[in-house]
Amino acid sequence: MNVIRHVGATPVFADVDPTTLNVDPDDVRRRITARTKALIPVDQLGMPCRIEAFTKLAQDHGLRVLQDSACAMGSRYKGLPVGALALSDDEVTRVVQALQGLR
């Protein structure tokens, strides 16, 4: 989330779906406001999120989707590799460090 704050934006967190352990698209929908610019669903613990739910939300609200797949590299969703729009940050909890590297 450091990169979000670095550009002057405010991250808004959503609850997780207890079945998938990933962010709950229904809770994300409830948190979208006029100030929302993008959705950043995270593929957690090697389990891909339901990316189509987020792309649908983005289309409905004129937003962008940036899929954070750093914690699910090598996973597949519906036969395709996760992370077509993958982000990484400098959080030390990430499985893979990219861009800035390890500190």
N, C-alpha and C positions, 0 to 999 in steps of 0.2 A: 504494500500500500504506500510505500515511500514515494514511488514515482508519481502516484496520483496527487499526493500532497505537494510534491516538488513543483508541479505545474500549476499549483494554486487551486486545485479542485478539492472537494470534500468527499471522501468515500462514505457510502451508505451500505451498511451490512444487512444481510437478510438471514433468516433462519434456515436450517438445513432440513432436508427431508430425512426422517429417521430410517426410511427403507433404503435409500441410496447413499446416505451420508454426504451428499452433495447439496449445494444450495437449492432451495425450493423455488421453482419458477413461479408458483402461485404467490408466495410471499414477496418475491421480487416485483411482481405485477402491482401489488398493493403499495409498494414503496416508490414507484415511479412518479416523478413530479415534473413540472415544467422546466426545472433546472437540470434534470437528468440528461446526460449527453451520451453515455455508453453503458453497456452491461459487460461485466467481466466475470463470467462463470468460471469456477475453478474445478478442474478434474482432480478429485481428492483421493488419496490412498490407492492410486492405481485404477480407480473406477471412474470412467468417463461420465460427465454429466449428460443430461438430455439436451444436447445442443440445439435440436430443432425447436424446443420450447422457447429457448432464448432468442433464436433468430426470428421466430414468429412475433415475440414481444417487441423486438427491435423494429421489425417491419411495421407493426401496428402503431408504434409511437415515434417513428422516424429517428431511431437510435442506431448506434454501431455496436457490434459485438466483438470483443477481444477475448478469445478463449485462452485461459491460463492452464496449460497442460504440463507444467513443470513437474508436478507430482504424479503424473500418469504416463510418462514417456514410455513408449513401447506398447501401450494399450491400444485396443481397436474398439471402434464403436460402429455397429452396423457394417462391419467388414472393412472399414477405412481407418487409417491411423489417426489418433487424436492429435490435436494441436496444429491445425492448418493456420490458425492465427494465434499461435502460442506466444505468451509473454513470459518473461522471467524477471525477478527482482533480486534484491540483495538480502532477502531474509535468510537467516542462517538455517531455517528449518527446511529449506528446499532440497529436494533430492539432487537436482542439477543446478549449478550456479552458472549463469551466463551473463554476458554483457560486462558487468563490473568484475566478475570473478570473486573468489574468496578474499576476505579481508584478513 
